[in-house]
């Protein structure tokens, strides 16, 4: 276990020193600012405020932000398990299974910290215009109602994200916050493991490109097909955060669904890793 911990630390230190890591982090505040740039002046003009958890939650509502966030994450972790950055030397000197496990642990740590970074960025944009009471803000309720009526432009300004009325019905902001964070953490973990397995199959860092292509394909299919037809592929996505679909039983099913996928993908990655000739990477 100490060996895995040391290798995890090595992977994290290497990741922190990379340019693409900084670029991936920079995409998050850019995404947040593009979504919410017009909101703080409105709040100041109207004397209104947002609930502190709302900006984070709304980033995961239907819109282009899902792809932006996915690109940010894959810039951070898209080339796991770092087959072309000298890490093959480490893998040869230790158990390949332990090395792959350390890469997985470091990826999970990065995903958790990355989501905390998203939360920090949303709080920073609205500093001075937030309240911490566990109730939805007036602006969010207005946006949800107007969107439900098919007229989001009635609020008089453009917003990068729009809450659905089903999002705030029967849920508190903090209750939706932890559900949003937990469910998407597991989803992002699965996408990173997919990328890792594809990288091992191709012996190149092509996995992240394939994940983006598959996600774009899925997004297109989702627009054409009823969501229940896609349940076998993904019971929850970045675009489907609704209070009526996040019951305790539904949460358990979603978590189990993604956990089984992660375990299966990791086992396949480990088998591929054991057969991989590290001396022929290039």
C-alpha positions as CSV (number, residue, x, y, z in Angstrom):
1,X,0.0,0.0,0.0
2,X,2.9,2.4,0.7
3,X,4.2,1.7,-2.8
4,X,0.9,2.7,-4.3
5,X,0.7,5.8,-2.2
6,X,4.2,6.9,-3.3
7,X,3.4,6.3,-7.0
8,X,0.1,8.2,-6.6
9,X,2.1,11.1,-5.2
10,X,4.5,11.0,-8.1
11,X,1.7,11.0,-10.6
12,X,0.0,14.0,-8.9
13,X,3.3,16.0,-8.8
14,X,3.9,15.3,-12.5
15,X,0.4,16.4,-13.3
16,X,0.6,19.7,-11.4
17,X,3.7,20.7,-13.4
18,X,2.2,20.3,-16.8
19,X,1.0,23.1,-19.1
20,X,-2.1,21.3,-20.2
21,X,-3.1,21.0,-16.5
22,X,-3.1,24.8,-16.1
23,X,-5.0,25.1,-19.4
24,X,-7.6,22.7,-18.2
25,X,-8.1,24.6,-14.9
26,X,-8.3,27.9,-16.8
27,X,-11.2,26.6,-18.9
28,X,-13.4,26.4,-15.8
29,X,-13.4,30.1,-14.9
30,X,-13.8,30.9,-18.6
31,X,-16.9,28.6,-18.7
32,X,-18.3,30.1,-15.5
33,X,-17.8,33.6,-16.8
34,X,-19.3,32.9,-20.2
35,X,-22.4,31.5,-18.4
36,X,-22.9,34.2,-15.7
37,X,-21.2,37.4,-16.9
38,X,-24.5,39.3,-17.2
39,X,-26.0,38.1,-13.9
40,X,-24.0,40.0,-11.2
41,X,-24.9,43.5,-12.7
42,X,-28.5,42.4,-12.8
43,X,-28.4,41.3,-9.2
44,X,-26.8,44.6,-8.2
45,X,-29.4,46.6,-10.1
46,X,-32.3,44.7,-8.6
47,X,-30.9,44.2,-5.1
48,X,-31.2,40.5,-5.5
49,X,-29.0,37.6,-4.5
50,X,-28.4,33.9,-5.4
51,X,-28.2,30.9,-3.1
52,X,-24.6,30.0,-2.8
53,X,-25.0,26.5,-4.3
54,X,-27.1,27.5,-7.3
55,X,-24.4,28.6,-9.7
56,X,-22.6,25.3,-9.3
57,X,-25.8,23.3,-9.7
58,X,-26.9,25.2,-12.8
59,X,-23.7,24.5,-14.6
60,X,-24.9,20.9,-14.9
61,X,-28.2,21.8,-16.4
62,X,-28.9,21.4,-20.2
63,X,-26.6,23.5,-22.3
64,X,-23.2,23.6,-24.0
65,X,-21.5,23.7,-20.6
66,X,-21.5,19.9,-20.4
67,X,-19.0,19.7,-23.3
68,X,-16.9,22.6,-22.0
69,X,-16.5,20.9,-18.6
70,X,-15.8,17.5,-20.2
71,X,-13.0,19.1,-22.3
72,X,-11.6,20.7,-19.2
73,X,-11.4,17.4,-17.4
74,X,-9.9,15.5,-20.3
75,X,-7.2,18.1,-20.6
76,X,-6.3,17.2,-17.1
77,X,-6.6,13.5,-17.3
78,X,-7.0,12.6,-21.0
79,X,-3.7,10.9,-21.3
80,X,-3.9,8.7,-18.2
81,X,-2.0,6.4,-17.7
82,X,0.8,8.6,-19.1
83,X,2.4,5.9,-21.3
84,X,4.6,8.4,-23.2
85,X,6.0,10.6,-20.4
86,X,8.6,8.3,-18.9
87,X,6.1,6.5,-16.6
88,X,6.8,3.2,-18.4
89,X,10.1,3.0,-16.5
90,X,8.2,3.1,-13.2
91,X,5.7,0.5,-14.5
92,X,8.5,-1.9,-15.4
93,X,10.2,-1.6,-12.0
94,X,7.0,-2.4,-10.1
95,X,3.8,-4.4,-10.5
96,X,1.8,-3.2,-13.5
97,X,-1.4,-3.7,-11.5
98,X,-0.1,-1.5,-8.7
99,X,1.1,1.2,-11.1
100,X,-2.3,1.2,-12.8
101,X,-4.1,1.4,-9.5
102,X,-2.0,4.4,-8.5
103,X,-2.9,6.1,-11.7
104,X,-6.6,5.5,-10.9
105,X,-6.3,6.8,-7.4
106,X,-4.5,10.0,-8.6
107,X,-7.2,10.5,-11.2
108,X,-10.0,10.3,-8.6
109,X,-8.2,12.8,-6.4
110,X,-7.9,15.2,-9.4
111,X,-11.6,14.8,-10.3
112,X,-12.5,15.6,-6.7
113,X,-10.2,18.7,-6.5
114,X,-11.4,19.8,-10.0
115,X,-15.0,19.8,-8.9
116,X,-14.1,21.8,-5.8
117,X,-12.3,24.2,-8.2
118,X,-15.6,24.6,-10.2
119,X,-17.4,25.4,-6.9
120,X,-14.8,28.0,-6.0
121,X,-15.1,29.6,-9.4
122,X,-18.9,29.9,-9.2
123,X,-18.6,31.5,-5.7
124,X,-15.9,33.9,-6.9
125,X,-18.1,35.2,-9.8
126,X,-21.0,36.0,-7.4
127,X,-19.0,37.2,-4.4
128,X,-21.1,39.8,-2.6
129,X,-24.3,38.5,-4.2
130,X,-24.8,35.3,-2.4
131,X,-27.0,34.1,0.5
132,X,-26.5,30.9,2.4
133,X,-30.1,30.1,3.4
134,X,-31.2,26.7,2.2
135,X,-33.9,28.1,-0.2
136,X,-33.9,28.8,-3.9
137,X,-33.4,32.4,-4.9
138,X,-36.1,34.5,-6.6
139,X,-34.1,34.8,-9.8
140,X,-33.7,31.0,-10.1
141,X,-37.5,30.5,-9.5
142,X,-38.2,33.1,-12.2
143,X,-35.9,31.5,-14.7
144,X,-37.4,28.0,-14.0
145,X,-40.9,29.3,-14.4
146,X,-40.2,31.2,-17.7
147,X,-38.3,28.2,-19.1
148,X,-41.1,25.9,-18.2
149,X,-43.4,28.2,-20.2
150,X,-41.0,28.1,-23.1
151,X,-40.0,31.8,-22.8
152,X,-36.7,32.2,-21.1
153,X,-36.1,35.5,-22.9
154,X,-38.8,37.1,-20.7
155,X,-36.2,37.8,-18.0
156,X,-34.6,40.3,-20.3
157,X,-31.1,39.0,-20.5
158,X,-29.2,36.0,-21.8
159,X,-27.8,33.3,-19.5
160,X,-25.5,30.5,-20.3
161,X,-27.6,28.0,-18.3
162,X,-31.3,27.7,-17.5
163,X,-32.8,25.8,-14.6
164,X,-35.7,23.6,-15.2
165,X,-38.7,23.8,-12.9
166,X,-38.3,20.1,-12.1
167,X,-34.9,20.8,-10.7
168,X,-36.1,22.9,-7.9
169,X,-39.4,21.2,-7.1
170,X,-39.2,19.2,-3.9
171,X,-35.4,19.7,-3.5
172,X,-33.4,22.2,-1.4
173,X,-30.3,23.8,-2.8
174,X,-27.9,22.1,-0.5
175,X,-29.7,18.8,-1.0
176,X,-29.3,19.2,-4.8
177,X,-25.7,20.3,-4.3
178,X,-24.5,17.1,-2.8
179,X,-26.5,15.0,-5.3
180,X,-25.1,17.0,-8.2
181,X,-21.5,16.7,-6.9
182,X,-21.8,12.9,-6.1
183,X,-23.5,11.8,-9.2
184,X,-21.3,13.8,-11.6
185,X,-18.1,12.7,-9.7
186,X,-19.0,9.1,-10.4
187,X,-19.9,9.9,-14.0
188,X,-16.6,11.8,-14.6
189,X,-14.7,8.9,-13.0
190,X,-16.3,6.5,-15.5
191,X,-15.4,8.8,-18.4
192,X,-11.8,9.0,-17.3
193,X,-11.6,5.2,-16.9
194,X,-13.0,4.9,-20.4
195,X,-10.3,7.2,-21.6
196,X,-7.6,5.2,-19.8
197,X,-8.7,1.9,-21.2
198,X,-8.8,3.3,-24.7
199,X,-5.3,4.8,-24.3
200,X,-4.1,1.4,-23.3
201,X,-5.8,-0.3,-26.3
202,X,-4.3,2.2,-28.8
203,X,-0.9,2.7,-27.0
204,X,-1.4,6.4,-27.6
205,X,-3.3,9.2,-25.9
206,X,-6.3,8.9,-28.3
207,X,-8.7,7.8,-25.6
208,X,-9.8,11.3,-24.7
209,X,-10.6,12.1,-28.3
210,X,-12.7,9.0,-28.6
211,X,-14.5,9.9,-25.3
212,X,-15.4,13.3,-26.7
213,X,-16.6,11.8,-30.0
214,X,-18.7,9.3,-28.2
215,X,-20.2,11.9,-25.9
216,X,-21.0,14.2,-28.8
217,X,-22.7,11.2,-30.5
218,X,-24.6,10.4,-27.4
219,X,-25.7,14.1,-27.0
220,X,-27.0,14.1,-30.6
221,X,-28.9,10.8,-30.1
222,X,-30.3,12.1,-26.9
223,X,-31.8,15.0,-28.7
224,X,-33.6,12.7,-31.1
225,X,-34.6,9.9,-28.8
226,X,-36.7,9.8,-25.7
227,X,-34.5,9.8,-22.6
228,X,-36.0,6.5,-21.3
229,X,-34.6,4.8,-24.4
230,X,-31.1,5.7,-23.3
231,X,-31.4,4.5,-19.8
232,X,-29.5,1.3,-20.6
233,X,-26.6,3.4,-21.9
234,X,-26.6,6.0,-19.1
235,X,-29.3,6.5,-16.5
236,X,-28.1,10.0,-15.7
237,X,-26.0,12.5,-17.5
238,X,-24.8,16.0,-17.1
239,X,-28.0,17.2,-18.8
240,X,-30.5,15.3,-16.6
241,X,-30.5,16.7,-13.1
242,X,-34.2,16.7,-12.0
243,X,-35.6,16.4,-8.6
244,X,-38.2,13.9,-9.7
245,X,-35.5,11.6,-11.0
246,X,-33.2,11.8,-7.9
247,X,-35.2,9.8,-5.4
248,X,-33.2,7.6,-3.0
249,X,-33.9,4.5,-5.0
250,X,-33.0,6.3,-8.2
251,X,-29.7,7.6,-6.7
252,X,-28.8,4.1,-5.6
253,X,-29.4,2.7,-9.0
254,X,-27.4,5.4,-10.7
255,X,-24.4,5.0,-8.4
256,X,-24.5,1.2,-8.8
257,X,-24.8,1.5,-12.5
258,X,-21.7,3.7,-12.8
259,X,-19.7,1.8,-10.1
260,X,-20.2,-1.5,-12.0
261,X,-19.0,0.2,-15.2
262,X,-15.9,1.6,-13.5
263,X,-15.0,-1.8,-11.9
264,X,-15.5,-3.6,-15.3
265,X,-13.5,-1.0,-17.2
266,X,-10.7,-1.1,-14.7
267,X,-10.5,-4.9,-14.8
268,X,-10.3,-4.7,-18.6
269,X,-7.6,-2.0,-18.4
270,X,-5.6,-4.1,-15.9
271,X,-5.7,-7.2,-18.2
272,X,-4.6,-5.0,-21.1
273,X,-1.9,-3.5,-19.0
274,X,-0.5,-6.9,-18.1
275,X,-0.2,-7.8,-21.8
276,X,1.3,-4.5,-22.8
277,X,5.0,-4.5,-23.8
278,X,6.3,-1.4,-22.2
279,X,9.6,-1.6,-24.1
280,X,7.8,-1.0,-27.5
281,X,5.9,2.2,-26.6
282,X,6.9,5.2,-28.6
